[in-house]
Amino acid sequence: MTDYMLRTTTESAMLTALKSAGLAQDSATFDGSTIVVPTAGISIDHIGPIPPTVDKDGVQTSPGDARWHTNIRAMIELTPEQVTALPTFTPEPSIPYRVFA
């Protein structure tokens, strides 16, 4: 099992990247609309933009990040091509905003 922290400029770009890597796919809903769902062996946690951190007095202590963030957990082995297609970033945060439990 491997976790990946991903970042793109928009949610749409993230969904495109996940589908291009073969980790998500379009799925029709009962009302005929389409949603993007993970493929077998993949869990997706969309975080979205990260808000700034403020202290108890409302003073901003760290900036936010308006880009789109998503974590994935691969419970299957990804191919090198799939890993390369993921919009990972460096350096990874020393204290992530959210992680899988």
C-alpha positions as CSV (number, residue, x, y, z in Angstrom):
1,M,0.0,0.0,0.0
2,T,1.4,3.4,-1.0
3,D,0.0,6.9,-0.4
4,Y,0.6,9.8,-2.8
5,M,0.1,13.5,-2.2
6,L,-1.0,15.2,-5.5
7,R,-1.4,18.8,-6.5
8,T,-2.8,20.6,-9.7
9,T,-4.0,24.0,-10.4
10,T,-7.7,23.0,-10.6
11,E,-10.0,20.1,-9.7
12,S,-10.6,19.5,-13.4
13,A,-6.9,19.1,-14.0
14,M,-6.7,16.6,-11.1
15,L,-9.5,14.5,-12.4
16,T,-7.9,14.5,-15.9
17,A,-4.6,13.4,-14.4
18,L,-6.2,10.6,-12.3
19,K,-8.1,9.3,-15.3
20,S,-5.0,9.5,-17.6
21,A,-3.1,7.5,-15.0
22,G,-5.9,4.8,-15.0
23,L,-6.7,5.4,-11.3
24,A,-10.1,6.9,-11.9
25,Q,-12.9,6.6,-14.4
26,D,-16.2,8.2,-15.4
27,S,-19.3,6.5,-14.1
28,A,-22.9,7.1,-14.9
29,T,-25.3,7.8,-11.9
30,F,-28.9,6.8,-11.6
31,D,-30.1,10.2,-13.0
32,G,-27.8,10.0,-16.0
33,S,-25.1,12.4,-14.8
34,T,-21.5,11.4,-14.8
35,I,-19.2,11.3,-11.8
36,V,-15.5,10.3,-11.5
37,V,-14.9,7.3,-9.3
38,P,-11.7,5.4,-8.3
39,T,-10.7,2.2,-10.1
40,A,-10.3,-1.0,-8.1
41,G,-7.6,-0.9,-5.5
42,I,-7.5,3.0,-5.3
43,S,-8.9,5.3,-2.6
44,I,-9.1,9.0,-3.4
45,D,-9.4,11.8,-0.9
46,H,-10.0,15.2,-2.5
47,I,-8.8,17.9,-0.2
48,G,-9.1,20.9,-2.5
49,P,-7.5,24.2,-1.7
50,I,-5.8,24.5,1.6
51,P,-6.9,27.4,3.7
52,P,-4.5,29.7,5.6
53,T,-3.8,28.9,9.2
54,V,-4.8,31.5,11.8
55,D,-4.1,31.6,15.5
56,K,-6.8,32.1,18.2
57,D,-6.6,35.9,17.7
58,G,-7.4,35.5,14.0
59,V,-3.8,36.4,12.9
60,Q,-2.6,34.4,9.9
61,T,0.3,32.2,10.9
62,S,0.8,30.4,7.5
63,P,-0.5,31.1,4.0
64,G,-2.9,28.8,2.4
65,D,-2.5,27.2,-1.1
66,A,-5.3,27.8,-3.6
67,R,-4.2,24.9,-5.8
68,W,-6.2,21.6,-5.8
69,H,-4.9,18.9,-3.5
70,T,-5.8,15.2,-3.5
71,N,-4.4,12.2,-1.7
72,I,-4.6,8.7,-3.1
73,R,-3.9,5.4,-1.5
74,A,-2.9,2.6,-3.9
75,M,-3.7,-0.8,-2.5
76,I,-2.3,-2.3,-5.7
77,E,1.1,-1.9,-7.3
78,L,1.1,1.0,-9.7
79,T,3.2,0.7,-12.9
80,P,6.1,3.1,-13.4
81,E,4.1,4.9,-16.1
82,Q,1.2,5.4,-13.7
83,V,3.4,6.9,-11.0
84,T,5.1,9.2,-13.6
85,A,1.7,10.4,-14.7
86,L,0.7,11.5,-11.2
87,P,1.0,15.2,-10.3
88,T,3.2,14.6,-7.3
89,F,5.2,17.5,-5.9
90,T,8.3,18.1,-3.8
91,P,9.1,18.7,-1.2
92,E,6.2,17.0,0.5
93,P,4.9,18.9,3.5
94,S,6.5,18.0,6.8
95,I,3.1,18.3,8.4
96,P,0.5,17.3,5.8
97,Y,-2.9,19.0,6.0
98,R,-4.7,15.6,5.9
99,V,-3.5,12.0,5.6
100,F,-5.2,8.5,5.4
101,A,-5.7,7.0,8.9
